[in-house]
Amino acid sequence: DAKTTQPNSMESNEEEPVHLPCNHSTISGTDYIHWYRQLPSQGPEYVIHGLTSNVNNRMASLAIAEDRKSSTLILHRATLRDAAVYYCILKVVGANSKLTFGKGITLSVRP
Amino acid sequence: GAGVSQSPRYKVAKRGQDVALRCDPISGHVSLFWYQQALGQGPEFLTYFQNEAQLDKSGLPSDRFFAERPEGSVSTLKIQRTQQEDSAVYLCASSLALAGRNEQFFGPGTRLTVL
């Protein structure tokens, strides 16, 4: 599976935008870029995914570099409830679409 | 509209005991996954079912780990002769269809502590 690289941690202030980076230089043409997050004592939760174009949903936006070797998850206004571990994952298209998690990036939000 | 549920939420076992962890996926979800999450780490894939068929068990760490989904809905992960290194959170996830793009919905996990 292609690998992703994320910083270990990031801090943000409440109500400010947050940009969480992810590098995936070995991405293949059929890999989708997925983001999940895991709040304390909960299972991971799907956030967003994309292939080539930027994507928006009610939770976040995903900006994908033109060469697809990096992407950025954007939380437009961080809240205290956004404090979590965020995982950037490359998901291979196929019947066994298992998720390969790394360590993720731990986001702290200051009030 | 219930999500994925898992039981028990917490399990303490003495080393050498057998345990069984249950997962109730979202109704109608074809795919079911089990993951193991050690403290401070991301979840790691254990096994995958498509309906009742176990299509991938490459992540199971030893032959003490066994999973089943006999009727294509509820799944059970069984660990025989538990060891201390089995202590972890065991997560179950289900997905609607076979396509690789579909998101997985996770349960809250079962925290297993082996003494």
Contacts between the chains, C-beta under 8 A, distances in Angstrom:
chain1	res1	chain2	res2	distance
A	32	B	100	6.7
A	32	B	101	5.6
A	34	B	103	7.4
A	41	B	108	7.7
A	42	B	108	6.0
A	42	B	109	7.8
A	43	B	4	7.6
A	43	B	91	5.2
A	43	B	93	7.4
A	43	B	106	3.2
A	43	B	107	5.4
A	43	B	108	5.4
A	43	B	109	5.3
A	44	B	43	6.7
A	44	B	91	7.4
A	44	B	93	7.8
A	44	B	104	7.9
A	44	B	106	5.0
A	45	B	106	6.9
A	46	B	103	3.8
A	46	B	104	6.9
A	46	B	105	7.2
A	49	B	101	6.7
A	49	B	103	7.0
A	85	B	42	7.8
A	87	B	42	6.1
A	91	B	100	5.8
A	91	B	101	7.3
A	92	B	100	6.0
A	93	B	99	7.3
A	93	B	100	3.5
A	93	B	101	7.0
A	94	B	100	5.2
A	95	B	50	6.6
A	95	B	55	6.9
A	95	B	98	5.2
A	95	B	100	8.0
A	96	B	48	5.3
A	96	B	55	5.9
A	96	B	56	4.9
A	97	B	31	7.4
A	97	B	95	7.2
A	97	B	98	7.8
A	97	B	99	7.6
A	97	B	100	4.1
A	97	B	101	7.9
A	97	B	102	7.2
A	98	B	33	6.2
A	98	B	45	4.5
A	98	B	48	5.9
A	98	B	56	7.1
A	98	B	59	7.9
A	99	B	33	7.6
A	99	B	35	7.7
A	99	B	43	7.4
A	99	B	45	7.0
A	99	B	93	7.9
A	99	B	104	6.3
A	100	B	45	6.9
A	101	B	35	7.9
A	101	B	42	3.2
A	101	B	43	5.0
A	101	B	44	7.1
A	102	B	42	5.6
A	103	B	41	6.7
A	103	B	42	5.6
A	104	B	42	5.7
